[in-house]
Amino acid sequence: MTVPRSIVKTSAVASAAAVLLLMPAGAHAEVPGGGDEQSSETSGDHNESEQTISAEVDGIRYDHSKNGKGETVGPVTPVTNWKPPACWFAPTHTPEEFRKLWAEERLPIVNDEAWVEEMYDKYERGKPYKDWNLDKTGEGMWWTAVFNSDPDVEGDTTECFENPGFWAANEERPEHEQAVDGEILSGLAYAQLRVPDTDISLSPDADGKHVVNLPTWAWLDESTFRPVSVTASVPELDLSATTTATPVSLKLEPGTEDAELHPASGECEVNGDGSIGKPYTKKAGNEDPPCGLTYLRASSSGEPYPFKATVTWDVSWTSSDGTSGELPSGSYGTTTELTVGEVQSVNR
């Protein structure tokens, strides 16, 4: 059922108001002049360190208890142009709530009489629903569109705007392509993942003087880089999905072409114990590190090299409905300025 175009007025404000009028409950949209027509409701519980353990956004409950924590954590950036779902359908209204939403609040102010009649035919006059399914109260719910309140999310929301809602019994899992399921929840959980800053150990350290032709060792402690996960759920459906990000490699970028990488690819794999690279010891002398780099030219005065270290995280998910899968790998990195000199002695 397509939103009638005759309700869209010539002015920008009137047009926006018409679209917002017919937007399914839970939708999020910006209105002219700034602000939101409807902001998402958010609630949460916190631990003693004020780290959010659980929160509810757009009708989805999130468990962050195994997520990355601290002031330096950040979101995983997908290595592709993947985006979380822009909208989905979920059980949002009882029969009386759905009837009131349309019959009392929305339809009385729509000026397209033909479309209003279509709505009454569909939901009240038995084509196919009768009397808003009031006689089935307690047996099911009306499923309507919920829009992702993240303003940076993009995606096709056509079906969410054009479908006012459909009915599903309590024990029924709708076959609608955009009905909330484990896969949709996994994508929403992905967007909530937070991983630790790539604060790697260096020898010489970041504040020390790095020397031309002397290897710089790099490593990450296994206690810092462990898998993180977020669980997204719809309690009313007893449905959840857990999305887990696992560190798999560290990529080094020296900030100049005048450098050699160790290994040559610049990709340091995770060791069996979960660490990356190996700490420098005096016994190693000037041998090449398993993870690190060697600068071949000194940095200019006052212009250190922008050394970047980025951890790649593999992302997978499992759902309570028995489904599972992979999501695009993500990355999160840090840039550190390194000064490189010609001096042939250095303190490690």
C-alpha positions, -999 to 999 in steps of 0.1 A, spaced: 0 0 0 18 31 -13 17 64 6 -6 87 -14 13 114 -31 -16 138 -31 -9 145 6 25 159 -2 22 197 -3 43 221 -23 62 236 7 91 217 22 76 219 57 42 206 46 59 178 27 80 167 56 49 168 79 29 146 56 57 120 54 61 120 92 23 116 96 24 84 77 57 72 91 52 39 110 55 41 148 91 41 160 104 59 129 131 85 131 135 114 108 149 149 108 126 178 103 133 211 86 152 235 110 169 206 129 158 182 156 138 150 153 101 143 149 105 114 172 136 105 191 144 69 200 138 59 236 169 48 253 173 32 287 202 15 304 218 0 334 254 8 345 281 -8 365 303 10 391 326 23 364 296 39 345 301 16 316 268 7 301 259 -29 306 225 -29 289 205 -4 269 173 -3 248 173 16 216 146 15 189 129 -14 207 161 -35 207 177 -45 239 216 -45 239 239 -63 263 273 -46 264 287 -66 293 313 -83 270 320 -52 249 352 -32 249 353 -6 278 372 25 287 378 60 274 400 48 244 376 23 228 361 30 195 338 15 168 349 -12 144 351 3 109 339 -23 83 365 -29 55 337 -28 30 308 -3 25 286 -25 47 260 -7 69 236 -20 96 199 -23 88 182 10 81 148 -3 92 130 -35 101 96 -48 111 89 -58 147 58 -65 169 50 -30 182 12 -27 187 -17 -46 202 -49 -45 181 -64 -16 201 -31 4 199 -29 -2 162 -66 8 157 -61 40 178 -29 49 159 -46 49 126 -84 54 131 -80 81 157 -46 98 152 -35 95 116 -63 89 92 -86 117 104 -60 143 92 -51 127 58 -67 145 29 -65 117 3 -100 101 8 -93 72 -16 -62 62 4 -81 65 36 -108 42 22 -80 17 12 -68 17 48 -102 10 62 -108 -17 36 -76 -34 45 -76 -32 83 -113 -28 93 -135 -42 65 -121 -76 60 -97 -71 30 -80 -90 45 -82 -79 82 -114 -73 101 -119 -47 128 -82 -42 133 -81 -78 147 -96 -67 180 -111 -101 184 -76 -116 184 -63 -95 213 -37 -115 232 -32 -139 203 -7 -118 184 6 -84 175 7 -59 147 42 -56 132 52 -22 120 84 -6 107 111 6 131 137 29 117 173 29 128 178 62 148 215 64 138 216 94 114 247 79 96 229 47 85 218 45 49 197 19 31 165 12 12 136 20 35 109 19 7 91 -11 21 92 3 56 75 35 45 50 19 22 38 -10 45 16 4 74 18 -30 92 9 -67 91 -4 -92 117 14 -122 132 3 -146 158 24 -149 190 39 -182 180 44 -171 144 77 -159 129 67 -138 98 83 -146 65 85 -109 56 120 -102 43 125 -73 68 109 -89 98 133 -88 127 154 -120 129 188 -132 140 206 -117 110 190 -83 114 199 -83 151 235 -93 144 239 -63 121 225 -40 148 249 -55 174 278 -50 150 272 -13 151 274 -13 189 308 -31 191 336 -12 207 372 -23 206 403 -11 224 426 16 210 456 2 192 481 13 218 510 -10 208 543 -14 226 574 -2 207 611 -6 213 624 21 211 592 34 226 571 61 209 587 89 228 622 77 223 646 83 194 643 58 166 674 53 145 680 47 108 688 11 100 679 -1 135 648 -22 138 618 -10 158 600 -38 175 562 -38 179 539 -60 199 505 -62 216 499 -80 249 474 -109 249 455 -94 279 446 -63 259 433 -77 227 407 -103 233 374 -109 215 346 -85 224 309 -91 218 275 -74 220 241 -92 222 210 -76 206 176 -91 216 138 -87 213 126 -100 246 90 -102 234 101 -128 208 126 -146 229 150 -138 201 187 -127 204 219 -125 184 254 -122 196 280 -105 174 317 -111 182 348 -93 170 380 -113 173 415 -97 166 433 -115 138 462 -92 127 481 -59 132 489 -38 102 519 -14 103 522 16 81 554 35 86 543 69 72 570 69 46 582 48 17 617 49 31 612 19 55 612 -18 56 584 -38 72 587 -70 93 571 -91 79 573 -75 44 535 -74 41 533 -53 72 506 -77 85 515 -92 119 494 -122 127 480 -131 161 500 -156 180 486 -188 195 484 -171 230 464 -141 216 494 -118 215 508 -101 185 545 -97 178 572 -103 205 587 -80 231 622 -68 225 650 -82 247 687 -73 247 694 -109 236 677 -101 203 704 -75 195 698 -59 161 680 -89 145 648 -82 126 616 -85 148 587 -108 140 566 -76 140 581 -42 134 598 -20 109 632 -4 100 634 32 89 659 38 61 659 76 62 658 101 91 627 122 95 629 159 88 634 183 117 600 190 133 583 166 109 581 131 125 567 102 106 530 94 111 533 57 121 499 40 120 490 7 137 457 -9 128 441 -41 142 419 -61 120 389 -78 137 370 -107 122 333 -105 130 309 -134 133 274 -139 149 252 -166 163 215 -164 171 191 -180 195 170 -191 165 199 -214 154 212 -193 126 248 -179 124 271 -163 99 300 -139 92 299 -101 89 326 -80 72 358 -77 90 365 -44 107 395 -23 117 405 2 143 438 20 144 460 47 160 485 71 145 517 79 164 543 104 155 578 89 154 611 108 152 639 90 134 675 101 136 709 92 123 724 85 158 740 51 159 733 44 196 699 42 213 685 32 247 658 5 246 
